[in-house]
């Protein structure tokens, strides 16, 4: 990771808490740990999200749980490039938020070398069925294959 990517990573970490506190007041945290998710049946989205969190050494960040679900359903990793790319995908899918605009702006300004990836991510978001506003805790118990068929074109 170069110094610009490290700066983005630092800004992501420092901004998630205040964003949840001030902009997601009405949203309810899912109150699930990675261990809880790994107890879901193996073929479910919940189990797959648990594996994603576990393999990256993460836990759900309260009120940001759907973000990790997006990583799994959209098959995006956790590199700075993919974090920013995921926001472009969500923008293409119709999501609008202050945080999304901030992350996309960071991508353009701080790590513009990934522009082609951002553009491809945006296009992928435009080609998928609208899903960004539908994902909730209940989806975790659905079979992953059915969730991916619902939302993704490929």
N, C-alpha and C positions, 0 to 999 in steps of 0.2 A: 504494500500500500504506500503510495507516494504521500508527500506532506499535504497536498491539497485534498486527497481522499481522507487522510487522517483528520483534517480540519472539518470536513463534512461529517465524518463519523462522530466527532466530538460535539458538533452542533446538533446532530440528531439526538444524541444521548441527553444533552442538556435541555433540549426543548420539549421532549415528550411529556415530562411531568407537568410543567406549567401549562402546556396545551390542554392536557386532560383536565387539569384543575379549573381552568378558566373558560374553556370552550366546550367541554363535554360534561358539564355539571349534571345534566338530566340523564345522561347515559348510565346504565347500571353495569358494574363489573360482573363478569361471568363467574368469578370466584372458583376457578378450576386451576389445579396445578398440572404440571407435566405428568406427574404420576397418575393423577385422575384421568388424564387423556389417554394414557397408555393402557388403562383398564377397559377402554371402549373395545368392542369386537374388532378384530384385526382388519377387516375390509372397510371399516367406517372412516369417514373424514376425521372424526375425533382422534382415532388411533394414529392416522397419518400425520395429523398436526402434532400429536404427542411425540412422534418419531422425529419430526422436523425440529421441534423445540429441544428435545433431548440431544440430538446430534449436534446442535449448535450451542449447547450449554445454556439455553434460555428458559425462562418461565414466561407465561403470559404477562404482559404489562397491563395493569388494570385500565379498562376503558379503551384499550387499543387491541383487543383480542381479535377482532375481525381482520386486522392488518396481517396477523400471522396466518390466518385462514387464506387470505389473498395470496400470500407467498406460496402456500401449498397448492391451491387450486390453479394458480397461474404458472406454477413451476418456476418461480423466481427464487434465487438464493439470497444471501444476506450481504453480498459485497456492496460497496457504495454505488457502483454502476447499476446493480440490480435493484437496490433500494430506490434509487432515483427513477430507474426505468419502470418500476412498479407504479410509481406515482403518475408517470406519463400514461401507462396502460389504464389506470383508473380514471384519469382525465378523459382519455378517449372513450371510456365507458360511460361518462357523464357525471362523474363525481366532481364536486366543487367544494373546496374548503381553503381556508387561509393557510393551513399547514401544507396542503398539496401545492398551492402556489409558491410557498416559500421553498419547498424542496425542489420543485421544478426550476425555480430561479437559480438556486444554488447549482443545480446541474449545468445550466447554461453558463453561469459565471465562473464557477470554480473548476469543474471538470468537463469542459466542452468537447474534449476528444471522444466522448461517447455519444455525440449527437446522433449518429446513425442508429445506434441502439435505442436511444430515446424515441426517435422517430418511428422505428419499427414497433416499439412497445405501444406508442400512441395508436398506430394503425391496428395492432392486434386488439386493443381495447375497443376501437370503433367496430371491429368485426365480430365481437362477442355479444351475446345477449346481455342486456342490462342486468348486472348482478350486484354491483357495489353496495346498493342500498338494501338488498334482500338478505345478505348473510347475517345469520344470528346463531345463537347457542343451539337451537334445535337442529341445525344442519349437521352438527357434530355426530349425531346418531345415524345419519344417512350413510349408505354405502358410497365410498369415494367415487367409484365409477359413475354412479348415477348423478352425483353433484357435478362432476366434470362434464358430463353430457348435457346437463341442464344449462350450463353457463358458457362453455367454451366451444368454439367452432371446430377445433381439431381433436 
